[in-house]
Amino acid sequence: MIRLADIRSIHIRSFAAALRLALVASLAGSSAALAQAPPPPAPAPAKPAVAAPKPAPAPAAAPKPAAPAAPAAAAAAPAGDAVPTLLGQYGDWGAYSATPNGRKVCFSIAKPKSAQTTPPGRKRDQAYVFISTRPAENVRNEVSVIIGYPFKDKTDATAEIGADKFAMYTLNDGAWIKNVAEEARMVESMRKGSDLTVKGASSKGTESTDQYSLKGLSQALDRASQECK
């Protein structure tokens, strides 16, 4: 989650965007909620490269066979392999895996325990912090934030764990650590800490302060790492 001129940011932003709907739909904040959800649909079969032979013409008196379902029907269904699968719930953190576009990813995710805005009462979407691993891209333990509103343009967010403070680059409603060289230290600080505080400002001037519990993070990271070796 460094970004700026780093081409790697394109992949990270795409990953966050691709999973947003699945996260909102699938993550009710507990393993029980996910367990009660229906299983994800199977991916639609790939369209064959060679068209199938046409059937023999029907007798004149026979009704014309119904046309096959429109391609839009298949497009309307989300790719089943992109729906997150719960690996385990550890304290306030869940470990998940998914396979969007055939590439396996694993991530640990949490919602804030408290979320405050100034002015108070401003509405926004659900915020999340998640730490993702994408073996196909040689990316491990990448921290990112979905804040729930568009960030103010050209501003940084901040992440604080105890005395450690990290600047985060922002784009739309996402934030990633600005100095990628500090990412491993940030993750280690999160493993050892008790709380993570994320602060940012929206494009409409709203300031937010979200506090996340780090209870269970280490176990969730270890489980995700085990799944995506």
C-alpha atoms as an extended CHARMM CRD file, in Angstrom:
* protein
*
       229  EXT
         1         1  MET       CA              0.0000000000        0.0000000000        0.0000000000  PROA      1               0.0000000000
         2         2  ILE       CA              2.5170000000        2.5290000000       -0.8690000000  PROA      2               0.0000000000
         3         3  ARG       CA              1.3030000000        4.0510000000       -4.0480000000  PROA      3               0.0000000000
         4         4  LEU       CA              2.1290000000        7.2240000000       -5.9230000000  PROA      4               0.0000000000
         5         5  ALA       CA              3.9870000000        6.3200000000       -9.1360000000  PROA      5               0.0000000000
         6         6  ASP       CA              4.3220000000        2.6840000000       -8.1240000000  PROA      6               0.0000000000
         7         7  ILE       CA              2.5810000000        0.4820000000      -10.6790000000  PROA      7               0.0000000000
         8         8  ARG       CA              1.9620000000       -1.9830000000       -7.9060000000  PROA      8               0.0000000000
         9         9  SER       CA             -0.7590000000        0.3000000000       -6.6460000000  PROA      9               0.0000000000
        10        10  ILE       CA             -2.9270000000       -0.5920000000       -9.6180000000  PROA      10              0.0000000000
        11        11  HSD       CA             -3.0930000000       -4.2060000000       -8.4920000000  PROA      11              0.0000000000
        12        12  ILE       CA             -3.8120000000       -3.2710000000       -4.8980000000  PROA      12              0.0000000000
        13        13  ARG       CA             -6.5930000000       -0.8450000000       -5.7440000000  PROA      13              0.0000000000
        14        14  SER       CA             -8.1000000000       -3.4120000000       -8.1010000000  PROA      14              0.0000000000
        15        15  PHE       CA             -7.9960000000       -6.0390000000       -5.3780000000  PROA      15              0.0000000000
        16        16  ALA       CA             -9.7430000000       -3.7630000000       -2.8860000000  PROA      16              0.0000000000
        17        17  ALA       CA            -12.3840000000       -2.7620000000       -5.4260000000  PROA      17              0.0000000000
        18        18  ALA       CA            -13.0170000000       -6.3310000000       -6.5810000000  PROA      18              0.0000000000
        19        19  LEU       CA            -13.6040000000       -7.5900000000       -3.0510000000  PROA      19              0.0000000000
        20        20  ARG       CA            -15.6020000000       -4.6430000000       -1.6980000000  PROA      20              0.0000000000
        21        21  LEU       CA            -19.0280000000       -5.9910000000       -2.6390000000  PROA      21              0.0000000000
        22        22  ALA       CA            -18.1150000000       -9.4620000000       -1.4280000000  PROA      22              0.0000000000
        23        23  LEU       CA            -16.8350000000       -8.0660000000        1.8570000000  PROA      23              0.0000000000
        24        24  VAL       CA            -19.9150000000       -5.9890000000        2.5010000000  PROA      24              0.0000000000
        25        25  ALA       CA            -22.1910000000       -8.8740000000        1.5680000000  PROA      25              0.0000000000
        26        26  SER       CA            -20.2990000000      -11.6520000000        3.3020000000  PROA      26              0.0000000000
        27        27  LEU       CA            -18.7660000000      -10.0970000000        6.3920000000  PROA      27              0.0000000000
        28        28  ALA       CA            -21.3140000000       -9.4820000000        9.1010000000  PROA      28              0.0000000000
        29        29  GLY       CA            -18.5360000000       -9.1710000000       11.6720000000  PROA      29              0.0000000000
        30        30  SER       CA            -18.5470000000      -12.7380000000       12.9410000000  PROA      30              0.0000000000
        31        31  SER       CA            -17.9110000000      -16.2660000000       11.7520000000  PROA      31              0.0000000000
        32        32  ALA       CA            -21.4480000000      -17.2480000000       12.7560000000  PROA      32              0.0000000000
        33        33  ALA       CA            -22.9600000000      -14.7240000000       10.3830000000  PROA      33              0.0000000000
        34        34  LEU       CA            -20.8700000000      -16.0150000000        7.5380000000  PROA      34              0.0000000000
        35        35  ALA       CA            -21.6590000000      -19.6220000000        8.3830000000  PROA      35              0.0000000000
        36        36  GLN       CA            -25.3770000000      -18.8880000000        8.0760000000  PROA      36              0.0000000000
        37        37  ALA       CA            -24.9500000000      -17.3550000000        4.6260000000  PROA      37              0.0000000000
        38        38  PRO       CA            -25.7070000000      -19.5570000000        1.6090000000  PROA      38              0.0000000000
        39        39  PRO       CA            -22.6720000000      -21.0710000000       -0.1250000000  PROA      39              0.0000000000
        40        40  PRO       CA            -21.2470000000      -18.9690000000       -2.9700000000  PROA      40              0.0000000000
        41        41  PRO       CA            -22.4990000000      -19.8960000000       -6.4650000000  PROA      41              0.0000000000
        42        42  ALA       CA            -20.2310000000      -21.9610000000       -8.6640000000  PROA      42              0.0000000000
        43        43  PRO       CA            -18.4530000000      -19.9710000000      -11.3650000000  PROA      43              0.0000000000
        44        44  ALA       CA            -20.1700000000      -19.9830000000      -14.7430000000  PROA      44              0.0000000000
        45        45  PRO       CA            -18.5270000000      -22.3910000000      -17.1960000000  PROA      45              0.0000000000
        46        46  ALA       CA            -16.1580000000      -20.8060000000      -19.6540000000  PROA      46              0.0000000000
        47        47  LYS       CA            -17.5390000000      -20.1780000000      -23.1050000000  PROA      47              0.0000000000
        48        48  PRO       CA            -16.1650000000      -22.8190000000      -25.5090000000  PROA      48              0.0000000000
        49        49  ALA       CA            -13.6630000000      -21.5570000000      -28.0300000000  PROA      49              0.0000000000
        50        50  VAL       CA            -15.3500000000      -23.4360000000      -30.8640000000  PROA      50              0.0000000000
        51        51  ALA       CA            -19.0590000000      -23.0640000000      -31.4100000000  PROA      51              0.0000000000
        52        52  ALA       CA            -21.1000000000      -26.2510000000      -30.9480000000  PROA      52              0.0000000000
        53        53  PRO       CA            -22.6330000000      -27.7330000000      -34.1450000000  PROA      53              0.0000000000
        54        54  LYS       CA            -26.1290000000      -26.5680000000      -34.9250000000  PROA      54              0.0000000000
        55        55  PRO       CA            -28.9160000000      -29.0530000000      -34.1750000000  PROA      55              0.0000000000
        56        56  ALA       CA            -30.8260000000      -30.6260000000      -37.0410000000  PROA      56              0.0000000000
        57        57  PRO       CA            -33.6460000000      -28.3730000000      -38.2630000000  PROA      57              0.0000000000
        58        58  ALA       CA            -36.9530000000      -29.0390000000      -36.5540000000  PROA      58              0.0000000000
        59        59  PRO       CA            -39.9910000000      -30.2080000000      -38.5590000000  PROA      59              0.0000000000
        60        60  ALA       CA            -42.0150000000      -27.3660000000      -39.9860000000  PROA      60              0.0000000000
        61        61  ALA       CA            -44.9090000000      -28.0690000000      -37.6450000000  PROA      61              0.0000000000
        62        62  ALA       CA            -42.7400000000      -28.1820000000      -34.5370000000  PROA      62              0.0000000000
        63        63  PRO       CA            -42.3910000000      -25.0150000000      -32.5000000000  PROA      63              0.0000000000
        64        64  LYS       CA            -39.0640000000      -23.2300000000      -32.6860000000  PROA      64              0.0000000000
        65        65  PRO       CA            -36.8430000000      -24.2060000000      -29.7090000000  PROA      65              0.0000000000
        66        66  ALA       CA            -36.3490000000      -21.5240000000      -27.0980000000  PROA      66              0.0000000000
        67        67  ALA       CA            -33.2460000000      -19.3770000000      -27.5050000000  PROA      67              0.0000000000
        68        68  PRO       CA            -30.4300000000      -19.9860000000      -25.0170000000  PROA      68              0.0000000000
        69        69  ALA       CA            -30.2250000000      -17.7260000000      -22.0130000000  PROA      69              0.0000000000
        70        70  ALA       CA            -28.8200000000      -14.3000000000      -22.7540000000  PROA      70              0.0000000000
        71        71  PRO       CA            -25.1730000000      -13.7700000000      -21.8350000000  PROA      71              0.0000000000
        72        72  ALA       CA            -26.2920000000      -11.0630000000      -19.4170000000  PROA      72              0.0000000000
        73        73  ALA       CA            -27.6850000000      -13.7400000000      -17.1280000000  PROA      73              0.0000000000
        74        74  ALA       CA            -24.2430000000      -15.2010000000      -16.6120000000  PROA      74              0.0000000000
        75        75  ALA       CA            -22.7040000000      -11.7720000000      -16.2520000000  PROA      75              0.0000000000
        76        76  ALA       CA            -25.1860000000      -10.8460000000      -13.5550000000  PROA      76              0.0000000000
        77        77  ALA       CA            -23.9110000000      -13.5710000000      -11.2470000000  PROA      77              0.0000000000
        78        78  PRO       CA            -20.7020000000      -12.6930000000       -9.4030000000  PROA      78              0.0000000000
        79        79  ALA       CA            -17.6640000000      -14.8620000000       -9.9840000000  PROA      79              0.0000000000
        80        80  GLY       CA            -18.0250000000      -17.5110000000       -7.3120000000  PROA      80              0.0000000000
        81        81  ASP       CA            -14.2950000000      -17.8330000000       -6.7560000000  PROA      81              0.0000000000
        82        82  ALA       CA            -14.0890000000      -14.1460000000       -5.7740000000  PROA      82              0.0000000000
        83        83  VAL       CA            -16.3890000000      -14.6080000000       -2.7760000000  PROA      83              0.0000000000
        84        84  PRO       CA            -14.3240000000      -14.7460000000        0.4430000000  PROA      84              0.0000000000
        85        85  THR       CA            -14.2260000000      -18.0240000000        2.3600000000  PROA      85              0.0000000000
        86        86  LEU       CA            -13.7780000000      -17.8520000000        6.1170000000  PROA      86              0.0000000000
        87        87  LEU       CA            -10.6420000000      -19.6460000000        7.3100000000  PROA      87              0.0000000000
        88        88  GLY       CA            -11.1520000000      -18.7840000000       10.9570000000  PROA      88              0.0000000000
        89        89  GLN       CA            -12.2830000000      -16.0800000000       13.3720000000  PROA      89              0.0000000000
        90        90  TYR       CA             -9.6610000000      -15.0100000000       15.9070000000  PROA      90              0.0000000000
        91        91  GLY       CA            -10.7410000000      -12.4320000000       18.4300000000  PROA      91              0.0000000000
        92        92  ASP       CA            -11.7370000000       -9.3560000000       16.4360000000  PROA      92              0.0000000000
        93        93  TRP       CA            -10.0390000000      -10.5020000000       13.2330000000  PROA      93              0.0000000000
        94        94  GLY       CA            -11.1970000000      -12.9080000000       10.5610000000  PROA      94              0.0000000000
        95        95  ALA       CA             -8.8890000000      -14.7780000000        8.1850000000  PROA      95              0.0000000000
        96        96  TYR       CA            -10.2700000000      -15.3010000000        4.6720000000  PROA      96              0.0000000000
        97        97  SER       CA             -9.2370000000      -16.6180000000        1.2860000000  PROA      97              0.0000000000
        98        98  ALA       CA            -10.5920000000      -15.9330000000       -2.1850000000  PROA      98              0.0000000000
        99        99  THR       CA             -9.5430000000      -16.6510000000       -5.7580000000  PROA      99              0.0000000000
       100       100  PRO       CA            -10.5110000000      -13.6610000000       -7.9240000000  PROA      100             0.0000000000
       101       101  ASN       CA             -9.5650000000      -14.1490000000      -11.5660000000  PROA      101             0.0000000000
       102       102  GLY       CA             -8.0060000000      -17.5050000000      -10.7240000000  PROA      102             0.0000000000
       103       103  ARG       CA             -5.3680000000      -16.0380000000       -8.4080000000  PROA      103             0.0000000000
       104       104  LYS       CA             -5.5350000000      -17.0580000000       -4.7760000000  PROA      104             0.0000000000
       105       105  VAL       CA             -5.3910000000      -14.3200000000       -2.1730000000  PROA      105             0.0000000000
       106       106  CYS       CA             -5.6040000000      -14.4930000000        1.6110000000  PROA      106             0.0000000000
       107       107  PHE       CA             -6.3620000000      -11.6720000000        3.9750000000  PROA      107             0.0000000000
       108       108  SER       CA             -7.0510000000      -10.8080000000        7.5920000000  PROA      108             0.0000000000
       109       109  ILE       CA             -9.7510000000       -8.2270000000        8.1900000000  PROA      109             0.0000000000
       110       110  ALA       CA            -11.4530000000       -6.3110000000       10.9880000000  PROA      110             0.0000000000
       111       111  LYS       CA            -14.0500000000       -3.6080000000       11.4570000000  PROA      111             0.0000000000
       112       112  PRO       CA            -13.4600000000       -0.6980000000       13.8420000000  PROA      112             0.0000000000
       113       113  LYS       CA            -14.5780000000       -1.0950000000       17.4520000000  PROA      113             0.0000000000
       114       114  SER       CA            -15.3610000000        2.6130000000       17.5140000000  PROA      114             0.0000000000
       115       115  ALA       CA            -15.8280000000        5.1210000000       14.7040000000  PROA      115             0.0000000000
       116       116  GLN       CA            -16.1070000000        8.8490000000       15.3250000000  PROA      116             0.0000000000
       117       117  THR       CA            -16.5980000000       11.7390000000       12.9370000000  PROA      117             0.0000000000
       118       118  THR       CA            -16.2480000000       15.4960000000       13.2400000000  PROA      118             0.0000000000
       119       119  PRO       CA            -18.8350000000       16.9560000000       12.8630000000  PROA      119             0.0000000000
       120       120  PRO       CA            -20.5110000000       14.0230000000       14.6640000000  PROA      120             0.0000000000
       121       121  GLY       CA            -23.1910000000       11.8990000000       13.0260000000  PROA      121             0.0000000000
       122       122  ARG       CA            -21.9010000000       12.1240000000        9.4630000000  PROA      122             0.0000000000
       123       123  LYS       CA            -22.9680000000        9.0710000000        7.4540000000  PROA      123             0.0000000000
       124       124  ARG       CA            -20.4810000000        6.8720000000        5.6390000000  PROA      124             0.0000000000
       125       125  ASP       CA            -20.0600000000        3.2890000000        4.4980000000  PROA      125             0.0000000000
       126       126  GLN       CA            -18.5390000000        0.5540000000        6.6360000000  PROA      126             0.0000000000
       127       127  ALA       CA            -14.8110000000        0.9600000000        7.3030000000  PROA      127             0.0000000000
       128       128  TYR       CA            -12.3310000000       -1.9410000000        7.2810000000  PROA      128             0.0000000000
       129       129  VAL       CA             -8.6470000000       -2.6240000000        7.7470000000  PROA      129             0.0000000000
       130       130  PHE       CA             -7.2940000000       -5.6500000000        5.9730000000  PROA      130             0.0000000000
       131       131  ILE       CA             -3.8820000000       -7.2090000000        5.4930000000  PROA      131             0.0000000000
       132       132  SER       CA             -3.5860000000       -9.1530000000        2.2700000000  PROA      132             0.0000000000
       133       133  THR       CA             -1.2470000000      -11.7460000000        0.8140000000  PROA      133             0.0000000000
       134       134  ARG       CA             -1.1420000000      -12.4050000000       -2.9380000000  PROA      134             0.0000000000
       135       135  PRO       CA              1.3930000000      -15.1370000000       -3.7560000000  PROA      135             0.0000000000
       136       136  ALA       CA              1.0380000000      -14.6820000000       -7.5300000000  PROA      136             0.0000000000
       137       137  GLU       CA              2.3350000000      -11.1210000000       -7.1280000000  PROA      137             0.0000000000
       138       138  ASN       CA              4.8700000000      -11.9700000000       -4.4050000000  PROA      138             0.0000000000
       139       139  VAL       CA              2.9840000000       -9.6510000000       -2.0390000000  PROA      139             0.0000000000
       140       140  ARG       CA              2.7220000000      -10.5730000000        1.6320000000  PROA      140             0.0000000000
       141       141  ASN       CA              1.0660000000       -8.8320000000        4.5610000000  PROA      141             0.0000000000
       142       142  GLU       CA              0.0580000000       -5.6580000000        2.7590000000  PROA      142             0.0000000000
       143       143  VAL       CA             -1.9460000000       -3.2910000000        4.9520000000  PROA      143             0.0000000000
       144       144  SER       CA             -4.7990000000       -1.2670000000        3.5030000000  PROA      144             0.0000000000
       145       145  VAL       CA             -7.8270000000        0.6530000000        4.7080000000  PROA      145             0.0000000000
       146       146  ILE       CA            -11.3000000000        1.1090000000        3.2940000000  PROA      146             0.0000000000
       147       147  ILE       CA            -12.4870000000        4.2450000000        5.0730000000  PROA      147             0.0000000000
       148       148  GLY       CA            -16.1320000000        4.4060000000        3.9700000000  PROA      148             0.0000000000
       149       149  TYR       CA            -16.0160000000        7.7620000000        2.1270000000  PROA      149             0.0000000000
       150       150  PRO       CA            -13.8630000000        9.4430000000       -0.5500000000  PROA      150             0.0000000000
       151       151  PHE       CA            -10.7610000000       10.8980000000        1.0490000000  PROA      151             0.0000000000
       152       152  LYS       CA             -9.9660000000       14.5570000000        0.5570000000  PROA      152             0.0000000000
       153       153  ASP       CA             -7.7890000000       14.8420000000       -2.5350000000  PROA      153             0.0000000000
       154       154  LYS       CA             -4.0110000000       14.9900000000       -2.0050000000  PROA      154             0.0000000000
       155       155  THR       CA             -4.1790000000       14.3120000000        1.7050000000  PROA      155             0.0000000000
       156       156  ASP       CA             -2.6630000000       11.5700000000        3.8160000000  PROA      156             0.0000000000
       157       157  ALA       CA             -4.3740000000        9.4330000000        6.4180000000  PROA      157             0.0000000000
       158       158  THR       CA             -2.5120000000        8.3090000000        9.5300000000  PROA      158             0.0000000000
       159       159  ALA       CA             -2.3080000000        4.9800000000       11.3220000000  PROA      159             0.0000000000
       160       160  GLU       CA             -1.1730000000        4.8790000000       14.9480000000  PROA      160             0.0000000000
       161       161  ILE       CA             -0.2410000000        1.8420000000       17.0490000000  PROA      161             0.0000000000
       162       162  GLY       CA              0.9320000000        2.9600000000       20.4550000000  PROA      162             0.0000000000
       163       163  ALA       CA              3.8380000000        5.3590000000       19.9050000000  PROA      163             0.0000000000
       164       164  ASP       CA              4.2820000000        4.2660000000       16.2670000000  PROA      164             0.0000000000
       165       165  LYS       CA              2.7450000000        6.4820000000       13.6070000000  PROA      165             0.0000000000
       166       166  PHE       CA              2.5680000000        5.7760000000        9.8610000000  PROA      166             0.0000000000
       167       167  ALA       CA              1.5210000000        8.0430000000        6.9880000000  PROA      167             0.0000000000
       168       168  MET       CA             -0.8940000000        6.4800000000        4.5150000000  PROA      168             0.0000000000
       169       169  TYR       CA             -1.3660000000        7.4490000000        0.9050000000  PROA      169             0.0000000000
       170       170  THR       CA             -5.0380000000        7.8980000000       -0.0330000000  PROA      170             0.0000000000
       171       171  LEU       CA             -7.0240000000        7.3920000000       -3.2050000000  PROA      171             0.0000000000
       172       172  ASN       CA            -10.8100000000        7.5000000000       -3.3870000000  PROA      172             0.0000000000
       173       173  ASP       CA            -11.9190000000        5.5700000000       -0.2730000000  PROA      173             0.0000000000
       174       174  GLY       CA             -8.7080000000        3.5390000000        0.1310000000  PROA      174             0.0000000000
       175       175  ALA       CA             -5.4530000000        4.1350000000        1.9920000000  PROA      175             0.0000000000
       176       176  TRP       CA             -2.1020000000        2.3290000000        1.9120000000  PROA      176             0.0000000000
       177       177  ILE       CA              1.1520000000        2.8930000000        3.7760000000  PROA      177             0.0000000000
       178       178  LYS       CA              3.0710000000        5.6720000000        2.0850000000  PROA      178             0.0000000000
       179       179  ASN       CA              6.5580000000        4.2940000000        2.6500000000  PROA      179             0.0000000000
       180       180  VAL       CA              6.4980000000        0.6270000000        1.6680000000  PROA      180             0.0000000000
       181       181  ALA       CA              9.8260000000        0.1010000000        3.4140000000  PROA      181             0.0000000000
       182       182  GLU       CA              7.9780000000        0.6140000000        6.7170000000  PROA      182             0.0000000000
       183       183  GLU       CA              5.2550000000       -1.9130000000        6.0160000000  PROA      183             0.0000000000
       184       184  ALA       CA              6.9240000000       -4.8810000000        7.7300000000  PROA      184             0.0000000000
       185       185  ARG       CA              7.5470000000       -2.7210000000       10.8020000000  PROA      185             0.0000000000
       186       186  MET       CA              3.9210000000       -1.6080000000       10.7780000000  PROA      186             0.0000000000
       187       187  VAL       CA              2.6600000000       -5.1960000000       10.6670000000  PROA      187             0.0000000000
       188       188  GLU       CA              5.0210000000       -6.2040000000       13.4720000000  PROA      188             0.0000000000
       189       189  SER       CA              3.8370000000       -3.2210000000       15.5250000000  PROA      189             0.0000000000
       190       190  MET       CA              0.2370000000       -4.3140000000       14.9420000000  PROA      190             0.0000000000
       191       191  ARG       CA              1.0690000000       -7.8590000000       16.0570000000  PROA      191             0.0000000000
       192       192  LYS       CA              2.4770000000       -6.5250000000       19.3300000000  PROA      192             0.0000000000
       193       193  GLY       CA             -0.0280000000       -3.7060000000       19.8920000000  PROA      193             0.0000000000
       194       194  SER       CA             -3.4970000000       -3.6280000000       21.3930000000  PROA      194             0.0000000000
       195       195  ASP       CA             -5.1810000000       -0.9610000000       19.2600000000  PROA      195             0.0000000000
       196       196  LEU       CA             -4.8600000000        0.6260000000       15.8360000000  PROA      196             0.0000000000
       197       197  THR       CA             -6.1990000000        4.1460000000       15.2530000000  PROA      197             0.0000000000
       198       198  VAL       CA             -6.8140000000        5.3780000000       11.7030000000  PROA      198             0.0000000000
       199       199  LYS       CA             -7.4930000000        9.0710000000       11.0610000000  PROA      199             0.0000000000
       200       200  GLY       CA             -8.4930000000       10.7400000000        7.8240000000  PROA      200             0.0000000000
       201       201  ALA       CA            -10.4970000000       13.5270000000        6.2250000000  PROA      201             0.0000000000
       202       202  SER       CA            -13.2220000000       13.2430000000        3.5990000000  PROA      202             0.0000000000
       203       203  SER       CA            -13.6440000000       15.2790000000        0.4300000000  PROA      203             0.0000000000
       204       204  LYS       CA            -16.5160000000       17.0720000000        2.2040000000  PROA      204             0.0000000000
       205       205  GLY       CA            -14.4010000000       18.0660000000        5.1860000000  PROA      205             0.0000000000
       206       206  THR       CA            -15.5010000000       15.3510000000        7.5980000000  PROA      206             0.0000000000
       207       207  GLU       CA            -12.7250000000       14.1220000000        9.8870000000  PROA      207             0.0000000000
       208       208  SER       CA            -12.8480000000       10.5310000000       11.1120000000  PROA      208             0.0000000000
       209       209  THR       CA            -11.1080000000        8.6020000000       13.8750000000  PROA      209             0.0000000000
       210       210  ASP       CA            -11.5210000000        4.8300000000       13.7830000000  PROA      210             0.0000000000
       211       211  GLN       CA            -10.1220000000        2.5630000000       16.4730000000  PROA      211             0.0000000000
       212       212  TYR       CA             -9.5200000000       -1.1240000000       15.7670000000  PROA      212             0.0000000000
       213       213  SER       CA             -8.8330000000       -3.8310000000       18.3030000000  PROA      213             0.0000000000
       214       214  LEU       CA             -5.7550000000       -5.8870000000       17.4210000000  PROA      214             0.0000000000
       215       215  LYS       CA             -6.8910000000       -8.8630000000       19.4810000000  PROA      215             0.0000000000
       216       216  GLY       CA             -6.5200000000      -12.0090000000       17.3940000000  PROA      216             0.0000000000
       217       217  LEU       CA             -4.5580000000      -10.3340000000       14.5970000000  PROA      217             0.0000000000
       218       218  SER       CA             -1.4450000000      -12.4840000000       14.9810000000  PROA      218             0.0000000000
       219       219  GLN       CA             -3.4670000000      -15.6970000000       14.8010000000  PROA      219             0.0000000000
       220       220  ALA       CA             -5.4190000000      -14.4440000000       11.7760000000  PROA      220             0.0000000000
       221       221  LEU       CA             -2.2000000000      -13.4830000000        9.9770000000  PROA      221             0.0000000000
       222       222  ASP       CA             -0.6570000000      -16.8580000000       10.7310000000  PROA      222             0.0000000000
       223       223  ARG       CA             -3.7300000000      -18.6840000000        9.4160000000  PROA      223             0.0000000000
       224       224  ALA       CA             -3.8190000000      -16.5950000000        6.2470000000  PROA      224             0.0000000000
       225       225  SER       CA             -0.1020000000      -17.1620000000        5.7310000000  PROA      225             0.0000000000
       226       226  GLN       CA             -0.5940000000      -20.9000000000        6.1440000000  PROA      226             0.0000000000
       227       227  GLU       CA             -3.3110000000      -20.8880000000        3.4820000000  PROA      227             0.0000000000
       228       228  CYS       CA             -1.3460000000      -18.7450000000        1.0140000000  PROA      228             0.0000000000
       229       229  LYS       CA              2.1850000000      -20.1000000000        1.3330000000  PROA      229             0.0000000000
